[in-house]
């Protein structure tokens, strides 16, 4: 009687691990590295809630910018409404490098499904006061 109970507890813990959102440290590991490349498989293996962790990292102003930029790039792999909303909001900020990367990630991840949204954002960015953002729209 004791063994089936232990097996049930072990099985319950293992299913909880596979369904849970990835740890921030796991995601940070994939964003770091000198010769970084967006590894589609590695990010998708982390699970469904990876976009939430990437949004957290992308919005964390205490992190160095290259990690935030890479988080935005990785968000293009997760076509969720949360990701689209975050990328759109990021593209509208005044900090040109982050705005440009937010727009590029939104364009790359949602070009087929959210074309009107991307066009509206591009029109909005045409009025951006920084030439770096304007240049990238062409």
Secondary structure by P-SEA (a helix, b strand, c coil): caaaaaaaaaaaaaaaaaaccccaaaaaaaaccccccccaaaaaacccaaaaaaaaaaacccccaaaaaaaaaaacccccaaaaaaaaaaaaccaaaaaaaaaaaaaaccccccaaaaaaaaaaacccccaaaaaaac
